[in-house]
Amino acid sequence: MVAVLAVVGCSVTVPGTPAPARGVPVADLPFDDAERILAEQMAIVRGWDACATLDVAAAERLTGAVAFSVRPVRGFDGCEVALEVAGTDRFSYVSVEAGEVEPGPGPDAEAGGRRFPAIAPADGAERRAECGYARPVGSGWGVLVRGEVVDDPAASCALARGYLAEILGRVDAPPRRAAAGTDPAFTIGGQDPCAALALLVPDAVDVTVTGPRRCGAGDVEVAFGLQQFETDVAGTVSRIPGGRLESVEESEAGCTVTRQASDTTLLAPSLPYLHRETLAVGAVDCDTARGHLARIESTLPGPATPATGALALGSLEGFPVAADVGAPFDPCATVGWSAFPADLRPAGIDPRPFPAPVDAGTLYRVGCDYASDAIASVLSWGPPTGGYSIDPAVRPGSATQFGGRPGLEHRSLQGQAPLCLSTMALGNGLASIVTLARDTRADLCAANRTVLETLAPLVP
């Protein structure tokens, strides 16, 4: 099913002042004093655009690497630049996020004549070399800047300190989401969940604000998010009329229905690739939740046009597509996940395949990554030149056939993980699929055979 990524928020101080900002317009609900203050702070945070806060050129200067992706992390409120030193496996990351300030080890950072406390690693990064610092903005919340040089804690902290200094002006005054400074320009992230709640429950009491995009009262809760469709999470996923996705979680406490809230999506190189704007409503039962969803959906804004010079999100690499290289099929579309054995596919809605990089030494000319919890595969096409061949005298492997077409099959290991490379002759060039086991004992060559035999009758 769909797993809703955690949404975090942040209280706000105007830069240079010691106290949180006040008097910000909030939804017409009977907040108590503490919740009204938090609602005001969340309204300001909701307007910040974490991705537009990033400076890709500064990240490249500091790391000596090339940025290959700008992608959201942890929903709307975080964003990172991923970088790689060409021709190596040296990866670095920098990120900006609005979130709760959790103290971490190590000394403060200094930038602009000011001190910034060290913070704990992000959830899931406890064993990585990640290092970060915060600009506290009140009530335990702040703007978080992190850096990571893989397997090098000292370099990670130096990177985080340097990046904080480079973007300090943007950290003090984050770009506004309304400025549409990214491409795509998401619109759902600016929506007030408490205003949506007021539409549903105008006489709400005991209103609770739990983040910039989450608000509840009684048995009704509203949340907006930017999420990826994960695998192996309990629940169900379905497509509703119009092609958008919906997930349902039922329990003794009630029902939460999460629905794709717009057609604005982002395909980014981070499993499982596709980010969607979502609206979730919890209620006593699923019919009530769906009725509430319909009421809120009618109030949502349409798509936004990115501003001139907006920061492009997703891959920064110019991946070729089939038409660019004269390929007789599209590795990302001609077959798809349905060609893989069912036990190797992602659960629920299949994550969209992602175009594969084609470097100078790559034998194929166009490819596509398929990744699930069980496997990682690349399906590709290329001309029969150099080592891209089905001749066992040229490449390791055993001669075989796929759907009546001649081919080559080779089993090996990548580290301790089983791997199979299968290649099939076409009327124009070669189709190949390489599959690496992630968490499966399945016969990978048999899986490759299923894919190529599905492809064989579809391509001249």
N, C-alpha and C positions, 0 to 999 in steps of 0.2 A: 504494500500500500504506500501511500504518500507519507513520508515522515516530515513533520513540520520542524524546520530548523529553529533552534532557540532564538528568540528575539530579545535583544538587550537594549537597555535605554540608558539615559544619563541625565542628571540634573544639570542645571546650567548657571554659570555666572558670566556676566559681561566681563570680557578680558580687562584685567586691572582692578576689578572690584572684589571685595571679600565675600559677598553674600549672593545667593541665588537670585536670578531675575524674577520680578513679580509683575502682575498685571497683564500677563499674556492672555488673550481671549481663549476660553475653553468651552467645551460643550455645555449646554444648558441642562445640567444635572445637579442634584443636591449633594455635591461633594462635601465631606467634612474638611476641616482646615488643612490637615496633612495631605489628604488626597488631592485637594485643589492645588496645593503647592506642587505636588508631584505631576499633576496633569499639566500645569503651566510649563514645568521643566521639560516634560515629554513633548510638548508642542514645539518647543524650540529645537530639541534634538531631532524630531521627525523631519524638520526642514533641512537638516544637514545632508550633504551628499558625500559619503565617505569616498566613493570612487573618484569624484572630481577633486578631492583633496590631494590625491596622489600626484607625484611629479616623476614621470617615467625617466626623463633625461637625467635627473638627479640620481635616481637609483642606478642607472647605468654608469654614471661617473664614479660613484662610490664603490661599486663592485668590480668595475672593469669587465662586466659581462653584458650580454645582450638580452633585453627583455623579450620574452616570447608570449607573455599572457598578462592581461589585466582581468581579474575575476573577483566577484563578490565572495566573501567568506562570512559565515554565520548570519546569513540573511541580508537585509538592507543596510545594516549598520556597520559592516566591515568590508574592506576591499584590499586586495594585495596585488603586487607586481611580482611575477615569477621571472627569474633571469638565469641564463646559462652561459658559461664561458665556452665559446665555440670550439667544437672538436673534443670536448672533455665531458666528464660526468659531474662537473662542479656546478651545483645549483645554489642560488641565493633567493631570498624572498624579503620583501618589505611590505608592511601593511599598516593601515590606519583604521581605527574602529572607535565607535562611541560605546562605552561599556562601563561596567562596575570596576572600580580600582581595587584589585586584590594585591596587597604588598608582596613583593618577591625578594629573593636574596640579592645581595650585591649593592654597591654604592649608588647614589643618585647620579643622574646625568646632569651635565651643565651645558646650557645653550642660551645664547642671548643674555648672558649675565644672570640667568635664573637656574634654579635647581628643579629637577624632575625625578620623582621617585621611581625606583625599579618596581616592576610588576611581575606577578606570577605568570607562568606560561598559559597560553590559551588552552581550553579543554581539548584533550587529545594530543597535546604537544609536550606533555610532561617529560618524555624521554628524548626529545629533540634538543638541538642546540639553540633553540629560539631564545631571544632576549628582548625585553621591552621596557618602556618608560611611559609615564602618564603625565598629562597636564590635568590635575584635578580641577573640577569645576563646581564642586559642592555636593554635600550629602553622600559622599562616598563614590561618586561617579566621575568620569573624565573622558578625555580623548586619549586613546592608547596608540602608541607607535611601536611597532615591533620590527625586528630584523632577524634574519637567520642565514648563516652560511653553513651549509650542511656539514655536520660533524666537527664544527669548530666554534665552541662557545665563546671564546675570547673575541674572535672575529665577528661573531653575531652581535655582541654587545657594542663593539666599535661601529658596526654598520647601523644599529639602531640609534646610537647617539648621533652619528653623522647625519642620518636621514632626518631625525628630529630637528637638528639645527638647520638643515636645508629647507624644510617645509614649515618652519615655526610660524610664519605669518599665516599660513593656511590652517595650522592647528589652533591658533588663537581665534581665527575667524573663518570657520569652515565654509566652503562654497555652499550656496543654497540649492536645494533640489529643484526649486521653481525655475532656476536659471537653465535647466536642461543641458547641463555641461557634460553629459555622457551620451554615447551612442551604443545601444538604445537608451532613450530617456524614459526611465520607469516613472509611472504616475501613481501607482497604488501606494507606494511608500510614503507619500505625503498625506494619506487619508487619516482622519482622526477616528480611531475605533470607538471613542466615547460618544462622538457625534452619531455614529452608526447605532450605538446602543440606545441613545436617546430616541432615535427614530423608532426603535423596536419597543422600548420600555420607557415611555416618557415619565412615568411615575416611579422610576427606579429608586431604591434606597440601598444604603451600604455599598456604594459604588467603589470598586477596587481597580486601580491603575497598576498594571504589572509590567509595563514597558511602554515604549513610544507607540507601539501598534497593537496593544492588547488591553482590553477594558472589560470588566464584568460587573454584574449585579445579580444577586440571587442565583437562579439556575441558567442565566443567559450570559454568554461570553462571546465577544467579537475579537478577532485577530486578523490583521493583514500581514502578509509575509512574502518573501522571495525565497523560493525553495526548489530543491532538486528532488526528483522522484527516485527515492532510494529503494533498495531491495531488502528482502528478508525482514520486513517489519510487519507485525500482525495487522490484519485489516484487509480491506478490499479496495480495488481501484476500478473505475469504469469510465467509459467515454459517454458523455451526455450529448444530446442533440446540439449540433454545431461543432462537435469535435473536441471540445474542452474536456479536461479530466476532473474527476470527482472521487474523493475517498471518504470512507465512513468508518468511524470508530464508535462502537456501542459498548456500554458498560452498565452496571447497576445504577450509576450516578446519572446516566443520560446518554445523549448522542451528540457527537461532533461531526459535522459535515464540512470538509475542506474542498474548495472548488477553485479551479483555475479562473482568475478574475479578469484576465485580459488576454489578448493575442500577442502581446509583446513578450518575446522570449529571448534568451541569450544562450547561444551555444559556445561553451568555453571548455578548454582542455582541463577538466577536473571531474573525475568520476562522480556521478554519471552524466556529466556534461551539460544537460539542458536545465536552465533556470526558468522558472515560471512565477509570475505574480499570482498570489493566492489570497482568498478570503475564507476564513474559517468561522463557523458559528456553532457554539455549543448550546443545547437546549434539553428539555426533558425527554424529547423523543426526536426521531429523525424527520418525521413530517413537519414538526414545528421548526426544526433547524433549517430545513429546506425552504419553508415559507419565509423565515427571516432572511435567508440568503437572497431570495428573489427580491425582497423589498430593498435590501442594501444595494444589490447589483444595479437597480434602476437609477441609483444616484451617483454611480461611479463615473469618473471622467473618461473620455476617449483617449486614444494614443497621443503622445506629445512628439513634436518635431525637435530633434536635437539642435542645439545652437550651433552657429558657425564655429568651426574649430573644436567641436566637442571631442572629448577623449573617447577613442574607440575601445570598447570592452571586448573581451574574448581573446582569441588568438591574434597575435601581432605578426604572425608569420604568413607569408603568401602561399598557402597550401594550394597545389594545383588541383583542379577538378577534371573529370573525364574529358570534357569538351576541350580543355586546354591542350591535351596531349594526344588527341585522336583515339582515345581508348574506346573499344567496342562495347563496354559496359561501365556502369557507375558502381564502384565498390561499396559506396554508401547506400545505394538505393535499389540496385537490380535484384538483390536477394533480401538481405536484412536478417534480423534475428530469427525469423521463422524458419530459416534454412538450417539453423543449428539444432542439435538434439535438445529436447525439452529440458533435460536435467542440467544443462549447461547455460541456459538462458537466464537472464535476470528475472526475478519474481515480479509479478504485477505488470505494470506498464514498462515496456522495454526502453531503456535509455537510448537516445538517438546515437547511432555511430558517429565518430568524429574523424574528419580528414586527417590522414597520417602525414607527418613531415617527410619531405623528400630532400635529403641532403646531397651534396656533391657525389658521395660515394654510394648512394642508394641505387640498387639495381633496378627497382621498379620505377615507374613514372607517375603513378597515381595510386593511392591506397587509402584504406579506411580502418580505423581502430574499432574493435568490438570488445568491450570490457564488461564482465560480470564478476560476481564474487568468486565464481569457479574458475574462469579462464580470462586470458587476454589474447586477442587474435588480431592479426592484420590481414585483410583481404586486399589484393593488389593486382595491377595490370602493368605489363611492360613489354618491350620488344625483346626478341630472343637474341640479345647481344651480350658479349662478355660472359660473366658467370651466371646470367639469368637464362637458364637452359634446362631442358629435360633430359639431357644426355648424361648418363651416369659416368661417362669418361671425363666429363667437364665438372660435374658437381657431385658431391656425395649423395648416395641414395640408391633406391631400387626402382627399376623400371616397372610401371604399372599402367592401369587405365582408369579413367574416371568418366562414366557415362559413355563409354566407347571411344573416348579420346585418349591418346597417349599421354603419359605423365610420369612424374618422379615423386617418390615418397622417401623422407629421411627422418628417422627418429634420433634424438640426441638429448642432452641435458644443458640447461642454463643454470650453472651452479648446481643445486640439488633438485631443481624443478624440471620435470619432464617437458619436452618440447617436440613438436612435429612440424616439419615443413613439407607441404604438398604443392606440386606445380602441375598444371594442365595446359596442353597445347590448344590454342584457338586458331581460327582462320587468320586472325590478325594478332600476333603476339602470344603472350602467355598470361594465364591467370594463376595466382599463387595465394596460398594462405598459410601463415605460420601461427601456431597456437601454443601458448605457454600455460602450464597448469598453475593456478593460484591456490585453489582449495578444492581439488577433485582428484579422484583416482581413475577417472574415465579414460578410455583409449582416445588420445588426442588425434591420432591419425584417422581413426574411424569417424571422429567429429569432422575433421577436414574433408574426408571423403563425402560425407553428407552434404556439406556446403558446395563442393565442386560439382557433385552430381546433380544438385539442384540448379546450379548455374549453367551446366553444360547445354541443355536444350534451349536456353534463353539467349545464347550468344552464337553468332555465326562461326 
